[in-house]
Every structure is written in structure tokens, then in C-alpha cells.
Amino acid sequence: MTALRQAVDDNATRRAEVVALGAFVALTAIGVLLPPIQQDPQYHRFADQRSWLGIPHAADVLSNIAFVVVGVFGLARSARASLGNATRLCLSFVAIGLVLAGFGSAWYHADPSDASLAWDRLPMTIVLAGVIGAAMSERIGERAGFVALFALVVVGIASVLCWRVTGNLTPYAVFQFGGIALLMMVLLTTPARADPFPWTWIVGWYAIAKIAEVGDAFIWQATDGVVAGHAIKHIAAAAAGAALFIGVRTR
């Protein structure tokens, strides 16, 4: 019975790997074939324009400290994680990506432009690749985790560079939203097994971050200029990362 159960598990793992690979190939093809999208110039016009202690757009700049704090916490946590090699490596990429995102996003918000925005987006592709890789490693297998991590890091960075060189935002948009769709597909179609990560909290905080990002000006007006949505986005996205690392068992 043990051998039979192992054979069934191996077959299920191979099927999951094939499905994940097919989804990855489909996303890449969509990113290449869809019509080009140009970056909206209004994207850089954030609601909160206040300066503080000489720091322009202070709330949007300083709220990135949350990414750095969570990233450093994640590095320490992942180094002592009682997890497989692939999952531990994926978590390290997430942590490093968060630290880099904190500095890159602060740099961008100090002087918003397409050129500085690239330094915000590049590390976030590393974070997303690490999160998806960790999910695949825990839900499908270590081989799938390793492949997903490195493939998505390459494709994610390439999508940002493609946008900067050609002005075509489509590959990056497909990577970002398609990557989230791929993550949800993995979480909804594979058994949890011993997966330690609180995905409901992780996805929930990420959803709050995206809602706050879209509602930047609305939140600014609703709070009578106390806080805008983009600063809340940074805090909520960092909370999603914190939830990922808090779920890790350490040695």
C-alpha cells in the first residue's frame, strides 16, 4: 500500500508540474502576443504631495521602511527555516527582493518618473517569483519550486527591461497579474499537505494593497488629507510578506 500511495503521489506531482509548466508557457506567449500598452503618464501623480524634513512625497517615501524591516526579518527567518532547500531559497529571494524594493520604491517616490519606476518594479518581480516558487515547492515539489523561481526571475526582469527599452508595458502587466493568477491556481488546485504558509492572510493583505493603490486619491479625500492609498499599499504589501515569514518554522 505504501508503494502504491507513493506511485499515486508521484503521478499527481508530475501532472501538477505539467499543468504549471503549461500555464507558465501560456503566460509568456500572452505577454509576447498581446498588443502593446504604454505607461500612463498620470501614473506618477500621487495624491499625497507633502514633504517632511526636506523629504519630498514623504509618506510614500518613508512607508517603504516597512519593506526593508520585513525583508531583514525574512532573511533571518529563512536562514533558520525548517523547510526544504527550494522553499528556503525562494524565501531568501523574497526577503532580498523586499529589501531592494524598499530602497527602489523610496528612490522612485522621491522623484517619480519612468526611469526611477524601473528600480521599483525590478525587485518586485523577484519577490513575486520567490512567492510563487515557495508555493510550488510546498504544494508540488522541490523541482517545480527551483524551476519556477529561476524561470520567473528571468522572465520578470526581462519584462521590466522590455518596458524600459521599447515602452511596451504588456509583458510586465501579464507577468504581474498572470503571476498572481498562477499562484491562485496552484493554491486552489493542489493539496496543502504540510504547507506552513498562511495563504489566506498573504493573499488578503496583497488584495488590500492593490485596493489601496487603486484608491490612492479616494482614500486621501476620504481621510481629509491625513493619509493616501499608496502609503497604505506599502504597509499592506509589507504585511503580506511578514505573514509569509511568520508562518515559517525555525530550527
Secondary structure, 3 states (H helix, E strand, C coil): CHHHHHHHHHHHHHHHHHHHHHHHHHHHHHHHHCCCCCCCHHHHCCCCCCCECCECCHHHHHCCHHHHHHHHHHHHHHHCECCCHHHHHHHHHHHHHHHHHHHHHHHHHHCCCHHHHHHHHHHHHHHHHHHHHHHHHHHCCHHHHHHHHHHHHHHHHHHHHHHHHHCCCHHHHHHHHHHHHHHHHHHHHCCCCCCCCCHHHHHHHHHHHHHHHHCHHHHHHHCCCCCCHHHHHHHHHHHHHHHHHHCCCEC
